[in-house]
Amino acid sequence: MDRRSVRALRRLAWLQGYDWTDEDLEGLLPLVEKSLELIERLDTLPLRDVEPAVQYRML
């Protein structure tokens, strides 16, 4: 099954308790695709030696 389909979005929406129409999900699909593309690009960044930006200080 293609994870970037209206059918997949319908299933995910249902699991989260949303009752969205196929028209609603078709409108969301391009946003989901773009978000997944950006996440895939983040996965390619060489961040192994980068320190975290947040520090937790215990006083």
C-alpha positions in Angstrom: 0.0 0.0 0.0 1.3 3.5 -0.9 1.7 5.3 2.4 1.0 8.6 0.5 -2.6 7.9 -0.5 -6.0 9.2 0.5 -6.8 5.7 1.7 -3.8 5.7 4.0 -4.7 9.2 5.3 -8.3 8.1 5.9 -7.0 5.2 8.0 -4.7 7.5 10.0 -7.4 10.0 10.5 -9.8 7.3 11.7 -7.2 6.0 14.2 -6.9 9.5 15.6 -10.7 9.9 15.9 -11.2 12.2 12.9 -14.1 11.8 10.6 -12.8 13.6 7.5 -14.2 13.3 4.0 -12.2 12.2 1.0 -12.3 15.7 -0.2 -10.7 17.0 3.0 -8.1 14.3 2.8 -7.3 15.0 -0.9 -6.7 18.6 0.2 -4.3 17.5 2.9 -2.4 15.0 0.7 -0.1 17.6 -0.9 0.8 19.0 2.5 1.5 15.5 3.8 3.7 14.7 0.8 5.7 17.9 1.2 6.2 17.3 4.9 7.4 13.8 4.2 9.8 15.1 1.6 11.2 17.6 4.1 11.7 14.9 6.7 13.5 12.7 4.2 15.8 15.6 3.5 16.5 16.1 7.2 17.5 12.4 7.4 20.3 13.1 4.9 22.0 15.8 6.9 25.4 14.9 8.4 24.5 15.7 12.1 26.4 13.0 13.8 28.9 15.4 15.4 26.5 18.3 16.0 25.8 19.2 19.6 22.2 19.6 20.7 20.9 23.2 20.8 19.2 22.6 24.1 20.9 22.1 27.4 19.2 21.0 30.6 20.9 22.5 33.7 20.2 21.1 37.1 20.7 23.7 39.8 
